[in-house]
Amino acid sequence: MTSIVDKTAELIARRVRLEREARGWSQADLAGHSGVSKAAVSKIERGEMSPTAALLVRLAGAFDLTLAGLLLRAEGEGNRLSRVTEQPHWQDPGSGYRRTQVFMRPDHPLELVRVQLPAGKRVTLPASSYAQIRQVVLVQSGELSILEGQERQTLQAGDCLGFGPPCEVTFSNEGKEPCTYLVALARR
């Protein structure tokens, strides 16, 4: 697992730099567009810092990409068949949030992601990460609390929630066991 995660971190670092340079932006420009400090952008691009989910979402949003879109570009395009052993994953160093890209292709309107959120952990993603997508969450195991703006929902295994208008969203696992959930995303 470590070598895959380390390789993904290297690919993300290179991809962030390539996306920035393709737009003719300086690191300060990217910082301004994303709300991520210039120092953090520099460290991420040099591979000295493993970005959190929130930072990656902000960077992806600055590039007008979803988190999955940025990760897919970092890891290369896949086939129609997505074998479990080849599905790329990324782990947030702060929360332990583990995201597996189950399916995504540039020529397909749907993305499927599996997330494992450790017990007692939470991840907050900014409204900008939902600006160009619609998403549905299906809990596979455990319990997941979702704070979407001011509206709070608690989902059990088998429960499904379709998201409303873009706003800041916090995913929380307030239980004692890990929570696994699927996220289906479609571009608007």
C-alpha positions, 0 to 999 in steps of 0.5 A: 500500500505505501508504495502505491500511495507514495507513487500517487503522491509523486504523480499528484505533485507532477500533475499539479505543476503541469496543470498550473504551467499549462495555464501559464500560472505562477504558484502565486496565481494558483494560490490565488485561484485556489485559496491554498497558500503559495508555500503549500503549493510549492511544497506539494509540487516538490513532493514535500507535503502530502495534501489533504482532501480539502487542499486537493479539492481546492486545487482541482476546483482552481483547474475547473476539475473534480478531485477525481478528474485531477487524480485521473489526470495524475494517474493516467486514463483507465480502461472500461474495465476497472479491476479492483487490483488496479483501482487507484487510491489516495489517503488523506494524511490528516484524517485517514480518509481513503478514496478509491477511484472505482470508475472514471473515464473522460468519455463517460459522464459517470464516476464511481468512488469508494471511500473509507472513513475511519471511526471518529474522523471527519472531512470537510469539502468546500462548495467549489468541489460541487460546482460542476457535479451532482452526486449521490452517496450510498453507505455500504457499512457503518454510519455516516453523518453528512452536514450539507450547509445547515442540513444534517443527515445520518445515514446507515448501511443501505441509505442513500442521499442525493446532494442539493445545491453546492455548499460546504459539506462535512462527512463525519464518522461519529461511530466506533467502526470504519464507515465505507460509502460509495459516491456516484458523480455526474457532471452537470 
